[in-house]
Amino acid sequence: MATKEEILLGLAEIVNEETGLETEEVQLDKSFTDDLDIDSISMMTIVVNAEEKFDVKIPDEEVKNLKTVGDAVDYIDNAQA
C-alpha cells in the first residue's frame, strides 16, 4: 500500500507523462483544471493510469469530484484500504 507521499509522486509522474508538466508543479493544493490546465480527456487518461499504478478503481462518477491533486491523493489512499 502506497503512502500519501508515494501517491503524490506517482500521480505527478503520470501527469508529467500525459501533459509534459514538471512533476514539481503537481502539488496537493493544485486544481487539475485551473492550475494544471488538464482537460477532461487527459484527466481520464490520468485516472486510468492511476488505477493501474495503485491497483484501485475510480468510478467515472467520482472523477468529477477530484478537483485538486489532494482530492485524488485522498481518494486513492482511501481506495487502497
N, C-alpha and C positions, 0 to 999 in steps of 0.2 A: 504494500500500500504506500502510495507516494505521500510525502508531506506537502503542506500548502506551498512551501518554497519550491519543492520539486515540480509541483503542478504549474506554478507560475513560470518557472524556467521552461518547462515543456511546452506550455501554451505560447510563450514568447518565440520558441523555435518554430512552432507550427505557423504562427502569424508571419514570422520572417520568411519562411518558405513560400507562403501563399502571396504575400504582399511586397516583400523586399524591405519592410520596415526593420530598423535595427532592433535587436532583442531588448536593448536598454530602454527603448521607448515604450515597451509593453509593461505598464505598471498597474497595480491593483486599482487605482482611482481613475484610470483612463477609460473613457467611453469608447466602445468599439466603433460607433458611427461618428460621433462628434470629434473625438480626439485622434483616433487612429484611421478614420476615413475608410472603414471597411464596409463594403456593400453587402447586400443580402446573399448574393451568390458566393462571394468569398467567405462570408460567415458560415454558410452551410458546409463548405469545404473544410473550414477550420473545425467545425463541430464534428464532422465525420472523422477527421484525423485525430481529434482529441479523444473520441470514443474508442478508436483503435489503440491509441497510445496508452490510455489509462484504463482500458477494459471496463468502460461504463456505457450506459445508454442514456442519451439526452433526447427525450421525445421532442418532436417538432414544436408542440405547443409550449414547451419550456424554453425553447431557443429565444423567443421574443422577450422573455423575462431576463435574459442575460445581457443587460445593458452595459455593464462595465466588466473589465478584466477580473475584478474582485468577485463579481457575481458568478462568473464562470468558474473561478478557482473554488469558491464555496460550494457550488453545485457539484463539481467533480469530487471534491473532498467528501461531501455527504453521500454521494452516489457510490463511492468505493466501500463504504462501511457495510 
